[in-house]
């Protein structure tokens, strides 16, 4: 047997476990969606809290505007994703069976 092919086979065998998924690592779609939902609602909640502070106390108007802008961006991102999902669903419905 050629030494180069033996070395290539050993290298391939060594790299294969690093690429193959672990048997216990199952994709958890629910957890991913929950994590994404928490991450999206964080700026919205921060904007609401900043607005409440601005109404009751002397708060920094710049921080209020920045928090509200981040909230608006988060809502626009969610709406864009929702629109793409609805569009994909409608496209699937139009497919012939």
Chimera marker file (.cmm) of the C-alpha trace (Angstrom):
<marker_set name="trace">
<marker id="1" x="0.000" y="0.000" z="0.000" r="1" g="1" b="0" radius="0.5"/>
<marker id="2" x="1.203" y="3.494" z="-0.837" r="1" g="1" b="0" radius="0.5"/>
<marker id="3" x="2.269" y="5.597" z="2.159" r="1" g="1" b="0" radius="0.5"/>
<marker id="4" x="0.509" y="8.677" z="0.779" r="1" g="1" b="0" radius="0.5"/>
<marker id="5" x="-2.827" y="6.898" z="0.489" r="1" g="1" b="0" radius="0.5"/>
<marker id="6" x="-2.423" y="5.479" z="4.004" r="1" g="1" b="0" radius="0.5"/>
<marker id="7" x="-1.708" y="8.988" z="5.320" r="1" g="1" b="0" radius="0.5"/>
<marker id="8" x="-4.731" y="10.343" z="3.434" r="1" g="1" b="0" radius="0.5"/>
<marker id="9" x="-6.954" y="7.620" z="4.891" r="1" g="1" b="0" radius="0.5"/>
<marker id="10" x="-5.704" y="8.348" z="8.411" r="1" g="1" b="0" radius="0.5"/>
<marker id="11" x="-6.249" y="12.068" z="7.956" r="1" g="1" b="0" radius="0.5"/>
<marker id="12" x="-9.748" y="11.469" z="6.622" r="1" g="1" b="0" radius="0.5"/>
<marker id="13" x="-10.575" y="9.170" z="9.540" r="1" g="1" b="0" radius="0.5"/>
<marker id="14" x="-9.273" y="11.748" z="12.005" r="1" g="1" b="0" radius="0.5"/>
<marker id="15" x="-11.351" y="14.561" z="10.470" r="1" g="1" b="0" radius="0.5"/>
<marker id="16" x="-14.576" y="12.605" z="10.044" r="1" g="1" b="0" radius="0.5"/>
<marker id="17" x="-15.707" y="12.662" z="13.705" r="1" g="1" b="0" radius="0.5"/>
<marker id="18" x="-15.244" y="16.430" z="13.793" r="1" g="1" b="0" radius="0.5"/>
<marker id="19" x="-17.660" y="16.865" z="10.880" r="1" g="1" b="0" radius="0.5"/>
<marker id="20" x="-20.253" y="14.255" z="11.803" r="1" g="1" b="0" radius="0.5"/>
<marker id="21" x="-22.905" y="15.428" z="14.270" r="1" g="1" b="0" radius="0.5"/>
<marker id="22" x="-22.894" y="13.925" z="17.697" r="1" g="1" b="0" radius="0.5"/>
<marker id="23" x="-25.685" y="11.367" z="18.183" r="1" g="1" b="0" radius="0.5"/>
<marker id="24" x="-27.006" y="13.162" z="21.273" r="1" g="1" b="0" radius="0.5"/>
<marker id="25" x="-27.009" y="16.566" z="19.533" r="1" g="1" b="0" radius="0.5"/>
<marker id="26" x="-30.534" y="16.665" z="18.160" r="1" g="1" b="0" radius="0.5"/>
<marker id="27" x="-31.806" y="19.892" z="16.619" r="1" g="1" b="0" radius="0.5"/>
<marker id="28" x="-34.111" y="21.610" z="19.083" r="1" g="1" b="0" radius="0.5"/>
<marker id="29" x="-36.245" y="23.893" z="16.955" r="1" g="1" b="0" radius="0.5"/>
<marker id="30" x="-38.440" y="24.881" z="19.879" r="1" g="1" b="0" radius="0.5"/>
<marker id="31" x="-35.460" y="26.045" z="21.921" r="1" g="1" b="0" radius="0.5"/>
<marker id="32" x="-34.058" y="27.998" z="18.970" r="1" g="1" b="0" radius="0.5"/>
<marker id="33" x="-37.365" y="29.761" z="18.377" r="1" g="1" b="0" radius="0.5"/>
<marker id="34" x="-37.738" y="30.534" z="22.088" r="1" g="1" b="0" radius="0.5"/>
<marker id="35" x="-34.222" y="31.960" z="22.186" r="1" g="1" b="0" radius="0.5"/>
<marker id="36" x="-34.889" y="34.077" z="19.090" r="1" g="1" b="0" radius="0.5"/>
<marker id="37" x="-38.171" y="35.338" z="20.538" r="1" g="1" b="0" radius="0.5"/>
<marker id="38" x="-36.455" y="36.369" z="23.775" r="1" g="1" b="0" radius="0.5"/>
<marker id="39" x="-33.706" y="38.096" z="21.825" r="1" g="1" b="0" radius="0.5"/>
<marker id="40" x="-36.228" y="40.006" z="19.697" r="1" g="1" b="0" radius="0.5"/>
<marker id="41" x="-38.391" y="41.072" z="22.644" r="1" g="1" b="0" radius="0.5"/>
<marker id="42" x="-35.417" y="42.351" z="24.649" r="1" g="1" b="0" radius="0.5"/>
<marker id="43" x="-35.071" y="45.709" z="22.803" r="1" g="1" b="0" radius="0.5"/>
<marker id="44" x="-38.847" y="46.145" z="22.802" r="1" g="1" b="0" radius="0.5"/>
<marker id="45" x="-39.003" y="45.661" z="26.579" r="1" g="1" b="0" radius="0.5"/>
<marker id="46" x="-36.051" y="48.004" z="27.075" r="1" g="1" b="0" radius="0.5"/>
<marker id="47" x="-37.819" y="50.667" z="24.994" r="1" g="1" b="0" radius="0.5"/>
<marker id="48" x="-40.973" y="50.299" z="27.066" r="1" g="1" b="0" radius="0.5"/>
<marker id="49" x="-39.026" y="50.569" z="30.319" r="1" g="1" b="0" radius="0.5"/>
<marker id="50" x="-37.171" y="53.643" z="29.075" r="1" g="1" b="0" radius="0.5"/>
<marker id="51" x="-40.472" y="55.256" z="28.050" r="1" g="1" b="0" radius="0.5"/>
<marker id="52" x="-41.951" y="54.591" z="31.493" r="1" g="1" b="0" radius="0.5"/>
<marker id="53" x="-38.904" y="56.103" z="33.172" r="1" g="1" b="0" radius="0.5"/>
<marker id="54" x="-39.132" y="59.142" z="30.884" r="1" g="1" b="0" radius="0.5"/>
<marker id="55" x="-42.778" y="59.673" z="31.866" r="1" g="1" b="0" radius="0.5"/>
<marker id="56" x="-42.247" y="59.385" z="35.606" r="1" g="1" b="0" radius="0.5"/>
<marker id="57" x="-38.768" y="60.828" z="36.115" r="1" g="1" b="0" radius="0.5"/>
<marker id="58" x="-36.278" y="63.115" z="34.495" r="1" g="1" b="0" radius="0.5"/>
<marker id="59" x="-34.699" y="60.718" z="32.008" r="1" g="1" b="0" radius="0.5"/>
<marker id="60" x="-32.219" y="61.296" z="29.237" r="1" g="1" b="0" radius="0.5"/>
<marker id="61" x="-34.214" y="62.080" z="26.069" r="1" g="1" b="0" radius="0.5"/>
<marker id="62" x="-31.376" y="60.755" z="23.907" r="1" g="1" b="0" radius="0.5"/>
<marker id="63" x="-31.561" y="57.354" z="25.615" r="1" g="1" b="0" radius="0.5"/>
<marker id="64" x="-35.323" y="57.326" z="25.147" r="1" g="1" b="0" radius="0.5"/>
<marker id="65" x="-35.062" y="58.045" z="21.425" r="1" g="1" b="0" radius="0.5"/>
<marker id="66" x="-32.346" y="55.416" z="21.024" r="1" g="1" b="0" radius="0.5"/>
<marker id="67" x="-34.362" y="52.761" z="22.880" r="1" g="1" b="0" radius="0.5"/>
<marker id="68" x="-37.479" y="53.517" z="20.856" r="1" g="1" b="0" radius="0.5"/>
<marker id="69" x="-35.502" y="53.366" z="17.600" r="1" g="1" b="0" radius="0.5"/>
<marker id="70" x="-34.139" y="49.951" z="18.575" r="1" g="1" b="0" radius="0.5"/>
<marker id="71" x="-37.668" y="48.815" z="19.421" r="1" g="1" b="0" radius="0.5"/>
<marker id="72" x="-38.904" y="50.009" z="16.050" r="1" g="1" b="0" radius="0.5"/>
<marker id="73" x="-36.083" y="48.143" z="14.288" r="1" g="1" b="0" radius="0.5"/>
<marker id="74" x="-36.918" y="44.942" z="16.178" r="1" g="1" b="0" radius="0.5"/>
<marker id="75" x="-40.596" y="45.200" z="15.248" r="1" g="1" b="0" radius="0.5"/>
<marker id="76" x="-39.742" y="45.879" z="11.593" r="1" g="1" b="0" radius="0.5"/>
<marker id="77" x="-37.439" y="42.835" z="11.561" r="1" g="1" b="0" radius="0.5"/>
<marker id="78" x="-40.165" y="40.610" z="13.007" r="1" g="1" b="0" radius="0.5"/>
<marker id="79" x="-42.675" y="41.899" z="10.460" r="1" g="1" b="0" radius="0.5"/>
<marker id="80" x="-40.221" y="41.278" z="7.611" r="1" g="1" b="0" radius="0.5"/>
<marker id="81" x="-39.593" y="37.707" z="8.767" r="1" g="1" b="0" radius="0.5"/>
<marker id="82" x="-43.325" y="37.102" z="9.164" r="1" g="1" b="0" radius="0.5"/>
<marker id="83" x="-43.960" y="38.406" z="5.645" r="1" g="1" b="0" radius="0.5"/>
<marker id="84" x="-41.306" y="36.075" z="4.223" r="1" g="1" b="0" radius="0.5"/>
<marker id="85" x="-42.774" y="33.084" z="6.059" r="1" g="1" b="0" radius="0.5"/>
<marker id="86" x="-46.278" y="33.894" z="4.802" r="1" g="1" b="0" radius="0.5"/>
<marker id="87" x="-44.936" y="34.360" z="1.277" r="1" g="1" b="0" radius="0.5"/>
<marker id="88" x="-43.150" y="30.990" z="1.430" r="1" g="1" b="0" radius="0.5"/>
<marker id="89" x="-46.295" y="29.315" z="2.758" r="1" g="1" b="0" radius="0.5"/>
<marker id="90" x="-48.371" y="30.790" z="-0.050" r="1" g="1" b="0" radius="0.5"/>
<marker id="91" x="-45.775" y="29.614" z="-2.572" r="1" g="1" b="0" radius="0.5"/>
<marker id="92" x="-45.984" y="26.087" z="-1.165" r="1" g="1" b="0" radius="0.5"/>
<marker id="93" x="-49.770" y="26.188" z="-1.450" r="1" g="1" b="0" radius="0.5"/>
<marker id="94" x="-49.469" y="27.107" z="-5.135" r="1" g="1" b="0" radius="0.5"/>
<marker id="95" x="-47.309" y="24.078" z="-5.908" r="1" g="1" b="0" radius="0.5"/>
<marker id="96" x="-49.010" y="21.320" z="-7.855" r="1" g="1" b="0" radius="0.5"/>
<marker id="97" x="-49.372" y="18.055" z="-5.997" r="1" g="1" b="0" radius="0.5"/>
<link id1="1" id2="2" r="1" g="1" b="0" radius="0.2"/>
<link id1="2" id2="3" r="1" g="1" b="0" radius="0.2"/>
<link id1="3" id2="4" r="1" g="1" b="0" radius="0.2"/>
<link id1="4" id2="5" r="1" g="1" b="0" radius="0.2"/>
<link id1="5" id2="6" r="1" g="1" b="0" radius="0.2"/>
<link id1="6" id2="7" r="1" g="1" b="0" radius="0.2"/>
<link id1="7" id2="8" r="1" g="1" b="0" radius="0.2"/>
<link id1="8" id2="9" r="1" g="1" b="0" radius="0.2"/>
<link id1="9" id2="10" r="1" g="1" b="0" radius="0.2"/>
<link id1="10" id2="11" r="1" g="1" b="0" radius="0.2"/>
<link id1="11" id2="12" r="1" g="1" b="0" radius="0.2"/>
<link id1="12" id2="13" r="1" g="1" b="0" radius="0.2"/>
<link id1="13" id2="14" r="1" g="1" b="0" radius="0.2"/>
<link id1="14" id2="15" r="1" g="1" b="0" radius="0.2"/>
<link id1="15" id2="16" r="1" g="1" b="0" radius="0.2"/>
<link id1="16" id2="17" r="1" g="1" b="0" radius="0.2"/>
<link id1="17" id2="18" r="1" g="1" b="0" radius="0.2"/>
<link id1="18" id2="19" r="1" g="1" b="0" radius="0.2"/>
<link id1="19" id2="20" r="1" g="1" b="0" radius="0.2"/>
<link id1="20" id2="21" r="1" g="1" b="0" radius="0.2"/>
<link id1="21" id2="22" r="1" g="1" b="0" radius="0.2"/>
<link id1="22" id2="23" r="1" g="1" b="0" radius="0.2"/>
<link id1="23" id2="24" r="1" g="1" b="0" radius="0.2"/>
<link id1="24" id2="25" r="1" g="1" b="0" radius="0.2"/>
<link id1="25" id2="26" r="1" g="1" b="0" radius="0.2"/>
<link id1="26" id2="27" r="1" g="1" b="0" radius="0.2"/>
<link id1="27" id2="28" r="1" g="1" b="0" radius="0.2"/>
<link id1="28" id2="29" r="1" g="1" b="0" radius="0.2"/>
<link id1="29" id2="30" r="1" g="1" b="0" radius="0.2"/>
<link id1="30" id2="31" r="1" g="1" b="0" radius="0.2"/>
<link id1="31" id2="32" r="1" g="1" b="0" radius="0.2"/>
<link id1="32" id2="33" r="1" g="1" b="0" radius="0.2"/>
<link id1="33" id2="34" r="1" g="1" b="0" radius="0.2"/>
<link id1="34" id2="35" r="1" g="1" b="0" radius="0.2"/>
<link id1="35" id2="36" r="1" g="1" b="0" radius="0.2"/>
<link id1="36" id2="37" r="1" g="1" b="0" radius="0.2"/>
<link id1="37" id2="38" r="1" g="1" b="0" radius="0.2"/>
<link id1="38" id2="39" r="1" g="1" b="0" radius="0.2"/>
<link id1="39" id2="40" r="1" g="1" b="0" radius="0.2"/>
<link id1="40" id2="41" r="1" g="1" b="0" radius="0.2"/>
<link id1="41" id2="42" r="1" g="1" b="0" radius="0.2"/>
<link id1="42" id2="43" r="1" g="1" b="0" radius="0.2"/>
<link id1="43" id2="44" r="1" g="1" b="0" radius="0.2"/>
<link id1="44" id2="45" r="1" g="1" b="0" radius="0.2"/>
<link id1="45" id2="46" r="1" g="1" b="0" radius="0.2"/>
<link id1="46" id2="47" r="1" g="1" b="0" radius="0.2"/>
<link id1="47" id2="48" r="1" g="1" b="0" radius="0.2"/>
<link id1="48" id2="49" r="1" g="1" b="0" radius="0.2"/>
<link id1="49" id2="50" r="1" g="1" b="0" radius="0.2"/>
<link id1="50" id2="51" r="1" g="1" b="0" radius="0.2"/>
<link id1="51" id2="52" r="1" g="1" b="0" radius="0.2"/>
<link id1="52" id2="53" r="1" g="1" b="0" radius="0.2"/>
<link id1="53" id2="54" r="1" g="1" b="0" radius="0.2"/>
<link id1="54" id2="55" r="1" g="1" b="0" radius="0.2"/>
<link id1="55" id2="56" r="1" g="1" b="0" radius="0.2"/>
<link id1="56" id2="57" r="1" g="1" b="0" radius="0.2"/>
<link id1="57" id2="58" r="1" g="1" b="0" radius="0.2"/>
<link id1="58" id2="59" r="1" g="1" b="0" radius="0.2"/>
<link id1="59" id2="60" r="1" g="1" b="0" radius="0.2"/>
<link id1="60" id2="61" r="1" g="1" b="0" radius="0.2"/>
<link id1="61" id2="62" r="1" g="1" b="0" radius="0.2"/>
<link id1="62" id2="63" r="1" g="1" b="0" radius="0.2"/>
<link id1="63" id2="64" r="1" g="1" b="0" radius="0.2"/>
<link id1="64" id2="65" r="1" g="1" b="0" radius="0.2"/>
<link id1="65" id2="66" r="1" g="1" b="0" radius="0.2"/>
<link id1="66" id2="67" r="1" g="1" b="0" radius="0.2"/>
<link id1="67" id2="68" r="1" g="1" b="0" radius="0.2"/>
<link id1="68" id2="69" r="1" g="1" b="0" radius="0.2"/>
<link id1="69" id2="70" r="1" g="1" b="0" radius="0.2"/>
<link id1="70" id2="71" r="1" g="1" b="0" radius="0.2"/>
<link id1="71" id2="72" r="1" g="1" b="0" radius="0.2"/>
<link id1="72" id2="73" r="1" g="1" b="0" radius="0.2"/>
<link id1="73" id2="74" r="1" g="1" b="0" radius="0.2"/>
<link id1="74" id2="75" r="1" g="1" b="0" radius="0.2"/>
<link id1="75" id2="76" r="1" g="1" b="0" radius="0.2"/>
<link id1="76" id2="77" r="1" g="1" b="0" radius="0.2"/>
<link id1="77" id2="78" r="1" g="1" b="0" radius="0.2"/>
<link id1="78" id2="79" r="1" g="1" b="0" radius="0.2"/>
<link id1="79" id2="80" r="1" g="1" b="0" radius="0.2"/>
<link id1="80" id2="81" r="1" g="1" b="0" radius="0.2"/>
<link id1="81" id2="82" r="1" g="1" b="0" radius="0.2"/>
<link id1="82" id2="83" r="1" g="1" b="0" radius="0.2"/>
<link id1="83" id2="84" r="1" g="1" b="0" radius="0.2"/>
<link id1="84" id2="85" r="1" g="1" b="0" radius="0.2"/>
<link id1="85" id2="86" r="1" g="1" b="0" radius="0.2"/>
<link id1="86" id2="87" r="1" g="1" b="0" radius="0.2"/>
<link id1="87" id2="88" r="1" g="1" b="0" radius="0.2"/>
<link id1="88" id2="89" r="1" g="1" b="0" radius="0.2"/>
<link id1="89" id2="90" r="1" g="1" b="0" radius="0.2"/>
<link id1="90" id2="91" r="1" g="1" b="0" radius="0.2"/>
<link id1="91" id2="92" r="1" g="1" b="0" radius="0.2"/>
<link id1="92" id2="93" r="1" g="1" b="0" radius="0.2"/>
<link id1="93" id2="94" r="1" g="1" b="0" radius="0.2"/>
<link id1="94" id2="95" r="1" g="1" b="0" radius="0.2"/>
<link id1="95" id2="96" r="1" g="1" b="0" radius="0.2"/>
<link id1="96" id2="97" r="1" g="1" b="0" radius="0.2"/>
</marker_set>
